[in-house]
């Protein structure tokens, strides 16, 4: 629960600092996954795309670390699902 609150407030505080793709499109699904919640395949794919766009455009180091963590969480979940479907 602490992770959920930390990522939520971190994302909320940085929302104004990121131009283009909304930070929440990357962080929110990863936060749900970190908290043990579910995310649809469609939401997961959209989140991965949002994170990739943010990774290319974000220059703030703190935001970049959060985005990188979210991208890693999302990538791991997608790989897990691919293995589970085979």
C-alpha positions, -999 to +999 in steps of 0.1 A: +000+000+000+029+024+007+042+018-028+008+026-043+006+059-023+042+068-031+038+062-068+005+080-069+018+111-052+050+110-072+030+109-104+006+136-093+035+159-083+052+154-117+022+156-139+028+193-148+065+186-155+059+163-184+049+176-218+032+154-244+021+120-231+003+121-198+025+107-170-005+089-155-009+067-187+025+052-179+025+052-141-011+043-132-011+008-147+024+000-132+011+012-099-019-011-101+004-040-110+029-032-082-001-033-058-012-067-071-041-054-091-052-063-126-046-044-158-062-054-192-040-064-221-051-033-240-043-010-210-009-027-207+000-021-243-011+015-241+009+020-209+040+005-225+037+029-255+032+059-231+062+049-211+083+046-242+073+081-254+080+096-219+114+079-218+124+097-249+112+131-239+117+133-201+148+151-189+141+153-151+161+126-134+135+119-107+107+115-132+129+094-155+135+069-127+098+066-120+091+062-157+119+036-161+105+016-131+070+017-145+083+006-180+101-023-165+071-034-145+049-032-176+075-051-197+078-078-171+040-083-170+037-084-208+065-111-209+048-130-181+015-130-200+032-141-232+048-171-215+015-180-198-003-180-231+021-205-247 
